[in-house]
Amino acid sequence: MSTTTTTLTPADELRHRVPDGAKGRDSYFWNVILPEEELGLQVYVWIDGKGVAGRQVAVWGPGAQPLAFEAVYDIPLGADADVDDVDVAGLRIRQPEALQSAQLSFRSAAVNLEYAFEAVHPAFNYGLNEHGSPQWMAIERYEQLGRVTGHVEVAGRTIELDRLGHRDHSWGRRNWRAPQHWKWVVASTPSGRALNLFSWIVQGEVGTNGYVLRDGNPVPITGARTHARYDADGTQRSLEATITTADGERTELVMERYGVVEIPVGGGTVLWEAACRVQIDGEDGAGQFEAQWARDYVDRLVAAR
């Protein structure tokens, strides 16, 4: 029986304290992709049922190494800590209005970030897709586009932020070894075209989650045909997708990477994040293309080349 839902409540902004000890967790993600600067930026935070957290702040571009990668693990926040107002090893998170806004601030020797997120549409939870949220990944998960303002200082550059970005929140126990592969994609254009596509393969079965934003409202995805190209090291280079939605419409997506970074998740899994120039139905924009694989599978492919 699926435990996904069709509606969200303000409480879903906060921790769910899933009763799986250290294995059940809430995960939070925010990004902004800047093709004209050839930069990608993401913040990732997770908190387990005991209140032990980790956080990653990554900024990357075309180079082989990220401009900044600030990661800390096993941070004891305490069972009562929540994300409406919390400091996770120097990353300050405030969420003033549930399912609507977030404020992040972070400073290190490598990066200084001020990031404010204001949603431009209702949060879309995977329970709204035909088969719900894939339970190997999360009990439930939501995705949301928003206007990002603030600034980032990195590698001697100061970049003002005033553009669309993305966030998500999932809760439950994640089995990183269940999927054989996934593609998680977010893309948007200045005019407000946007989408989230999550295409995954588990035990040979292909599943699809996500939405396309139409007239300011997220419409559930019902299917997608994708074709990706990869470099010799296994990292994703480009993506073409034809996406169908519950209203019978089709959306064409093209993505071309300009920068990629590996995000360490352990457990024999490799996770690569590509910052991309995109087109949605021919309109230029920005996006992120995440690819997940079993590491030994990637190693075999690379060796065979």
C-alpha positions as CSV (number, residue, x, y, z in Angstrom):
1,M,0.0,0.0,0.0
2,S,1.4,3.4,-1.0
3,T,1.9,6.0,1.7
4,T,2.2,8.9,-0.7
5,T,-0.4,11.6,-0.5
6,T,-2.2,13.9,-2.9
7,T,-2.1,17.0,-0.7
8,L,0.5,18.8,1.3
9,T,0.1,20.6,4.6
10,P,2.3,23.3,6.2
11,A,3.7,20.6,8.5
12,D,5.3,19.0,5.4
13,E,7.8,21.8,5.2
14,L,9.3,20.6,8.5
15,R,10.9,17.4,9.7
16,H,8.8,14.2,9.7
17,R,11.0,12.3,12.1
18,V,10.4,9.0,10.3
19,P,10.7,6.1,12.8
20,D,13.6,4.4,11.1
21,G,16.4,5.7,13.4
22,A,19.4,6.8,11.5
23,K,18.1,5.4,8.2
24,G,14.9,7.4,8.0
25,R,15.5,11.1,7.1
26,D,14.3,14.4,5.7
27,S,16.4,15.7,2.8
28,Y,16.3,19.4,1.5
29,F,17.8,20.8,-1.7
30,W,18.1,24.2,-3.2
31,N,19.8,25.3,-6.4
32,V,20.4,28.1,-8.9
33,I,22.0,27.6,-12.3
34,L,23.8,30.4,-14.1
35,P,24.7,29.6,-17.7
36,E,25.9,33.1,-18.5
37,E,28.4,32.8,-15.6
38,E,29.1,29.1,-16.4
39,L,28.3,28.2,-12.8
40,G,26.0,25.8,-10.9
41,L,25.2,26.1,-7.2
42,Q,23.4,23.7,-5.0
43,V,22.8,23.2,-1.2
44,Y,21.9,19.8,0.2
45,V,20.9,19.1,3.8
46,W,19.7,15.9,5.4
47,I,18.5,15.2,9.0
48,D,17.8,11.7,10.3
49,G,15.2,10.7,12.8
50,K,17.6,11.2,15.7
51,G,18.4,14.8,14.7
52,V,21.8,14.0,13.3
53,A,22.5,16.1,10.1
54,G,24.8,16.6,7.2
55,R,25.2,19.4,4.7
56,Q,26.9,20.1,1.4
57,V,27.3,23.5,-0.4
58,A,28.7,23.1,-3.9
59,V,29.6,25.7,-6.6
60,W,31.0,24.4,-9.9
61,G,31.8,25.4,-13.4
62,P,33.6,23.9,-16.5
63,G,36.8,23.0,-14.6
64,A,37.7,19.5,-13.4
65,Q,37.3,20.5,-9.7
66,P,34.5,22.5,-8.1
67,L,35.1,26.1,-7.2
68,A,33.7,25.2,-3.7
69,F,32.6,22.0,-2.1
70,E,31.9,22.4,1.6
71,A,30.6,19.2,3.3
72,V,30.2,18.3,6.9
73,Y,28.7,15.1,8.3
74,D,27.3,13.7,11.6
75,I,26.2,17.0,13.0
76,P,24.2,16.5,16.2
77,L,21.3,19.0,16.0
78,G,19.1,17.3,18.5
79,A,15.8,15.6,18.3
80,D,13.8,18.9,18.6
81,A,15.7,20.8,15.9
82,D,13.7,21.8,12.9
83,V,14.2,23.6,9.6
84,D,12.0,26.7,10.2
85,D,15.1,28.1,11.9
86,V,18.3,26.1,12.3
87,D,22.1,26.3,11.9
88,V,23.7,23.3,10.2
89,A,27.4,23.6,10.7
90,G,27.4,27.3,9.6
91,L,24.6,27.0,7.1
92,R,21.7,29.1,8.5
93,I,18.3,28.0,7.2
94,R,15.1,29.9,7.8
95,Q,11.7,29.0,6.3
96,P,9.4,32.0,7.2
97,E,6.3,30.8,5.3
98,A,5.5,27.1,4.9
99,L,5.7,25.7,1.3
100,Q,6.4,29.2,0.1
101,S,9.8,30.7,1.2
102,A,13.3,29.9,2.4
103,Q,16.3,31.9,3.4
104,L,19.9,30.5,3.4
105,S,23.1,32.0,4.4
106,F,26.6,30.5,4.5
107,R,30.2,31.8,4.7
108,S,33.5,29.9,4.4
109,A,36.9,30.6,3.0
110,A,35.8,29.4,-0.4
111,V,32.2,30.7,-0.8
112,N,29.9,33.3,0.7
113,L,26.2,32.8,-0.1
114,E,23.0,34.7,0.6
115,Y,20.0,33.0,-1.0
116,A,16.3,33.8,-0.7
117,F,13.7,31.6,-2.3
118,E,10.1,32.6,-3.0
119,A,7.9,30.0,-4.6
120,V,6.1,30.9,-7.9
121,H,3.7,27.9,-7.9
122,P,2.3,25.5,-5.4
123,A,4.7,22.7,-4.4
124,F,4.2,19.6,-6.5
125,N,4.4,16.3,-4.6
126,Y,5.1,13.0,-6.3
127,G,1.9,11.6,-4.8
128,L,0.1,13.5,-7.6
129,N,1.8,11.3,-10.3
130,E,0.0,8.2,-11.4
131,H,1.9,5.7,-9.3
132,G,2.9,8.0,-6.4
133,S,6.3,8.6,-4.9
134,P,8.7,5.6,-5.5
135,Q,8.9,4.1,-2.0
136,W,12.5,3.1,-2.4
137,M,13.3,6.8,-2.6
138,A,11.0,8.5,-0.2
139,I,7.6,8.2,1.5
140,E,6.8,11.5,-0.2
141,R,8.7,14.2,-2.0
142,Y,7.8,17.6,-3.4
143,E,9.4,19.9,-6.0
144,Q,9.0,23.6,-6.5
145,L,10.2,26.4,-8.7
146,G,10.9,29.8,-7.2
147,R,12.5,33.3,-7.6
148,V,16.0,33.3,-6.1
149,T,17.5,36.6,-4.9
150,G,20.8,37.3,-3.1
151,H,24.4,36.9,-4.1
152,V,27.2,34.4,-4.2
153,E,30.9,35.2,-3.8
154,V,33.3,32.5,-5.1
155,A,36.7,32.4,-6.8
156,G,37.2,36.2,-6.6
157,R,33.8,36.8,-8.2
158,T,30.6,38.4,-6.8
159,I,27.5,37.4,-8.6
160,E,24.1,39.0,-7.9
161,L,21.2,36.5,-7.9
162,D,17.8,37.4,-9.3
163,R,16.5,34.5,-11.3
164,L,14.5,31.3,-11.1
165,G,15.8,28.4,-9.0
166,H,14.5,25.1,-7.6
167,R,14.0,23.3,-4.3
168,D,12.8,20.0,-3.1
169,H,12.1,18.1,0.1
170,S,11.7,14.4,0.7
171,W,11.2,12.2,3.7
172,G,11.5,8.5,4.5
173,R,14.2,5.9,4.1
174,R,16.2,6.0,0.8
175,N,17.6,2.8,-0.6
176,W,20.4,4.1,-2.8
177,R,21.1,0.6,-4.2
178,A,17.6,-0.1,-5.4
179,P,17.7,1.9,-8.7
180,Q,19.8,0.7,-11.6
181,H,19.8,4.3,-12.9
182,W,17.9,7.6,-12.6
183,K,17.8,10.9,-14.3
184,W,16.5,13.8,-12.2
185,V,16.1,17.0,-14.2
186,V,14.9,20.6,-13.4
187,A,14.8,23.3,-16.1
188,S,13.2,26.7,-16.5
189,T,13.2,29.7,-18.8
190,P,13.0,33.4,-18.0
191,S,9.4,33.6,-19.2
192,G,8.3,31.0,-16.6
193,R,8.3,27.7,-18.6
194,A,9.6,25.1,-16.2
195,L,9.6,21.4,-15.4
196,N,10.9,18.6,-13.1
197,L,11.4,15.2,-14.6
198,F,12.4,12.2,-12.5
199,S,13.0,9.1,-14.7
200,W,14.2,5.9,-13.0
201,I,14.8,2.2,-13.5
202,V,14.3,-0.3,-10.7
203,Q,14.4,-4.1,-11.3
204,G,14.1,-3.4,-15.0
205,E,11.0,-1.3,-14.6
206,V,10.9,2.3,-15.8
207,G,9.1,4.9,-13.7
208,T,8.4,8.6,-14.2
209,N,7.6,11.4,-11.8
210,G,7.4,15.2,-12.0
211,Y,5.5,18.0,-13.6
212,V,5.5,20.6,-16.3
213,L,4.5,24.1,-15.4
214,R,1.6,25.4,-17.6
215,D,0.0,28.8,-17.0
216,G,1.5,28.9,-13.5
217,N,0.2,25.5,-12.4
218,P,2.1,22.2,-12.3
219,V,0.6,19.5,-14.5
220,P,1.6,15.9,-13.7
221,I,4.0,14.1,-16.1
222,T,2.6,10.8,-17.5
223,G,5.5,9.7,-19.6
224,A,8.8,10.7,-21.1
225,R,11.1,9.5,-23.9
226,T,14.7,10.5,-23.2
227,H,18.0,10.2,-25.1
228,A,21.2,11.1,-23.2
229,R,24.8,11.3,-24.4
230,Y,27.7,10.5,-22.0
231,D,31.5,11.3,-22.0
232,A,34.1,8.6,-21.9
233,D,34.3,8.9,-18.0
234,G,30.6,8.2,-17.7
235,T,29.5,11.8,-17.0
236,Q,26.4,13.1,-18.7
237,R,26.9,15.4,-21.6
238,S,23.4,16.2,-23.0
239,L,19.8,15.2,-22.9
240,E,16.9,15.3,-25.2
241,A,13.4,14.5,-23.9
242,T,9.8,14.5,-25.1
243,I,7.6,14.8,-22.1
244,T,3.8,14.0,-22.0
245,T,1.5,15.4,-19.3
246,A,-1.9,14.6,-17.9
247,D,-3.5,17.3,-20.0
248,G,-2.5,15.6,-23.2
249,E,0.2,18.1,-24.1
250,R,3.8,17.4,-25.1
251,T,6.9,19.4,-24.0
252,E,10.3,19.2,-25.8
253,L,13.4,19.6,-23.7
254,V,17.1,19.9,-24.8
255,M,20.0,20.2,-22.3
256,E,23.7,20.7,-22.9
257,R,26.2,20.5,-20.0
258,Y,28.8,23.2,-19.3
259,G,29.9,21.9,-15.9
260,V,29.7,18.8,-13.8
261,V,30.5,17.8,-10.3
262,E,30.3,14.5,-8.4
263,I,28.4,14.5,-5.1
264,P,29.6,11.8,-2.7
265,V,26.8,9.7,-1.3
266,G,28.6,6.4,-0.6
267,G,27.0,3.0,-0.7
268,G,28.5,2.1,-4.0
269,T,26.5,4.9,-5.8
270,V,27.8,7.6,-8.0
271,L,25.8,10.8,-8.4
272,W,26.8,13.5,-10.9
273,E,25.3,17.0,-11.2
274,A,25.4,18.7,-14.5
275,A,24.8,22.5,-14.9
276,C,23.2,23.0,-18.3
277,R,22.0,25.4,-20.9
278,V,18.6,24.3,-21.9
279,Q,15.7,24.8,-24.3
280,I,12.1,24.2,-23.4
281,D,9.9,24.1,-26.5
282,G,12.7,26.2,-28.2
283,E,13.0,28.8,-25.5
284,D,16.5,29.2,-23.9
285,G,16.9,28.7,-20.2
286,A,18.9,27.0,-17.5
287,G,18.7,23.6,-15.8
288,Q,20.3,20.8,-13.8
289,F,20.7,17.2,-15.0
290,E,21.5,14.7,-12.3
291,A,22.5,11.1,-13.2
292,Q,22.7,8.3,-10.7
293,W,24.5,5.0,-11.3
294,A,25.9,2.0,-9.5
295,R,29.6,2.8,-9.3
296,D,30.8,-0.7,-10.3
297,Y,28.6,-0.5,-13.5
298,V,30.2,2.8,-14.5
299,D,33.6,1.4,-13.8
300,R,32.9,-1.5,-16.1
301,L,31.6,0.8,-18.9
302,V,34.7,3.0,-18.6
303,A,37.1,0.1,-18.6
304,A,35.4,-1.4,-21.7
305,R,36.1,1.8,-23.6
